Amino acid sequence: MPSDPHSAAVTPRAWAEDARAREQGRVQIFNSTRPDGLDGWTIAVEQYELLVDIILKTIDAFAAADGTVPLQVIVNEAQNTLGTHPAFPNGRLSNYVRYTKVDLEARGVVERVPKSSPQRVRRTPGS
């Protein structure tokens, strides 16, 4: 088991729920710290894809020498880039970014740096 509970693998049930959600144009949000790895809600595929893209591009563009980026930089970049996007009619993205980041941790795409304050994230090796 990984030392960071946020990066633990989710159950087959979570993956099955995600597959069902995607058939409906949604993505099941994963959270490794929840039962079965399910956070209990879905997001539109378009929103999810936009958020994943900006999270990964921001890590690539702003990573320090150790490959990490403060989470707040990612939140700010998403807000500046997507705040007026029609997929986000309310214009506020902070929670969307944070929940999608947690989902990406559970999917093994990004990881949080243990004991970093403010929180820092990086791509996982091979992602």
N, C-alpha and C positions, 0 to 999 in steps of 0.2 A: 504494500500500500504506500502511495506517495506520502512524504512528510507533510505536504500541504493538502488539507482536506478539500480545498477548492478544485484541486486537479485530479481528484479520484475519479475513476471510471464510473459512468452511470450504467444502470441495468439495461438488459435487453427490452424490458417494458418501456423504458424511456425512449429508446430508439424506435420501437413500434408505435408509440404515441406520436412521435415526430413524423413518421411516415404517414400516419393517418391525417395529421394536421396539414401536411404538405399537399395531400390530395384535395384539401379545401382551400389552398392558397395561403396557408398559415405555417408558422414554424413553432414547434413546441420549445419553450425556453427551458434549458437544462440548468440545474444547480446541484452540484455534487454533494452539498451539505444537506439536501432535502431527501425525504424518503423516495427511493427509486431514482433519484436524480432529477425529479420533476419539480419545477418551480410552481406549476399550477396555472400557467397562462400561456397564451400564444400571441404571436405578433405576425402581422402581414409579411409575406415573403419579400415584397418590395422594400418595406422598411428594414427588415433584417439584412437583406443584401446590401443596402446602402450603408447601414451601420457597420457591418463587417468590413466592407471596403474601406471606410474612413478610419476605422480602428487600425487595420493593418497598414494602410498607407501612412498614417500618422506615426506608428511605431517605426516604420522604415525611414521616414523623413526626419524624425526628431530624436532617434535613439542616441543615447550617450555611447561612449566607447564600450561599455559593458552590455549594450543592446537594450537598455531599459529606458522607459519614458514615464514621467509622472502621469498618473491617471488623469489629473486635472488638465494636462496638456491635451490629452485625447478628447476629453469632454469639451474643452474650449474649441478645438479644431472642428469637432462635429457640429457644435452650435454655430460657428461661423460659416461652415460649408453647407449645412443642411437646414439651418434655422428657418429659411424661407421656402424650403422645398415643399411642394404640394402633398407629398406623402406624410408630412408632419404638420397638419393644419393648426395645431396649437402652438407650434414654434419652439417649444421647450424640449430639449433633448437630454438633459442630464440623466434622468432615470433610465431612459431608453439605452443610453450608452453604457451605464453601469450594469444593467441587467444583461445586455448583450455581451459585455466583457465577461461576466460570470458564466454565461452560456459557453463562450469560447474557451474558458478555462476547463469546463467540464468536457468539452469536445477535444481537448488536448491541443488547441491551436495557439493559445497564449497562456502565460503563467504569471502570477503575481510574485514579486520578490518578497521573500519572507522577512518580516520585521522591518519593512521599509516604511518610513513616515516622512513625507506623505507617500501614499501607496504608489509603487512603481510596477509596471508590467513590461513583459517582453514576449516576443514570439518563442514558442518552444522549439527546440532543435528539430530541424527538418520541416518546419511549417512555413 
